[in-house]
Amino acid sequence: MSEIDELPETYPFDKVPEKRMAQLIGTTQRALESKRARGGIPEGVWNKIDNRIFYSIRRYEAWQESQWDCPQELNLLVIQSESDSPGNIAGAKPSPSHKRQRGSKRPRISVLT
């Protein structure tokens, strides 16, 4: 495979019609329409212009990134790499400690000799 094949695809325009957006994200136009109609994709990511629906690729990617569920450890790694001092992360909260579940207490066992 050549280097050209490995480069990410770039788009000359940020705003694309709904049919093209569906192709770019690998879904059908009907599925994208349904998701938009149900409110699954917020307005602002898409806009109606002259009775046609257009999507902003940049806003779609930002919205999709905000939906990404990321483990806390990975978030701390990103924050730490952006910080000058690795031991002091501004705004970082300690992870919650898990308390042992309370159940019936174990009976004391005494050994008689």
N, C-alpha and C positions, 0 to 999 in steps of 0.2 A: 504494500500500500504506500502511495506517495505522501509527501508532507502536505500537499494540497488537500488530499482526502481527509486528513486528520484535523484540519483547522475547523473551528466552529463556524456554522453558517451565520453570516451577517445579513442584515436587511437594510435596504436603502431608505426605507420609510418606517416610521414607528406605528402609523395608523394603517390597519389593513381591514378589508371587508370580512364579514363573519365566515364566509366560505373559505377564504384563504387562511384565517386563523385556525379553523378546524383542521385544515391540512397540516399546518405548522405544529399543532400540539398532538396530532395523531388521533383525531376522533372524527365523527361525522358531523356535518353541519346541523342535522336534526338534533343530535345529542347536545351540541353546544347551545342551540336555541332553547331546548328544554331546560338546561341548567340555568341559563340566563332568566328564563320566564319564571322559574321556581324561586328566584332570588339567590341561587347558589353562587353566582358571580355578581359582585356589587356594581352598581352603576358608578361610572367613573373609570372602571376598567374598560367598559364599553359605552358607546354613546350612539344615539340615533341622529343621523344627519341625512336630510332629504329622504326620509322614509327608508333609509338603509342603516343597518347596524355595522358600526366600525369598532374595532378593538385597538387598544394601545398595547403593543407588545411589551414595552417597558413597564407599564402599570400592571399588566397581567402577570409578568414575572415577579414584580415586587409583591403583589397580592398573594401569589402562589407561595413565595418564600415565607410570607407571614403566617401561612397556614401550616408550614412544616413543623412537625412535632420533633423536637430535638432533645436528647437527653441532657440533663443539667451539666454533666461532666464535659460534654463537647462545647457548651456555651461558655463554661469557665475557661476552656483552652483558648477560645477565640478572644475573650476579654483579656486573658493573661498575655497572649501574644501581642496585643495592641498596647499593653501597658509597659512603661519603662522599667518598673520594679516588679519582678515576678512574685515577690512575697506580699505585696500590698495591692489588692485589687479594689479599686474604688467602687463602692456601691454593692459589693458582693455580700450576700447574706449567707450565714452558715447553713449547711444542709440540715434539715430536721432530723433529730435522732428518733429512732423507733423505740417506743416503749414496749416492754414485755407485756403481752396480754395477760390480764388477770383472769385467773380461773380458780378452781378450788386449790387451796394451799396443800402442799404435800404434807402428809402426816409425819410427825417426828418418829423416828424409829430408834428405840433404845435397845442396846444389846446387854442382856444380863449374863453375867458369868459366875 
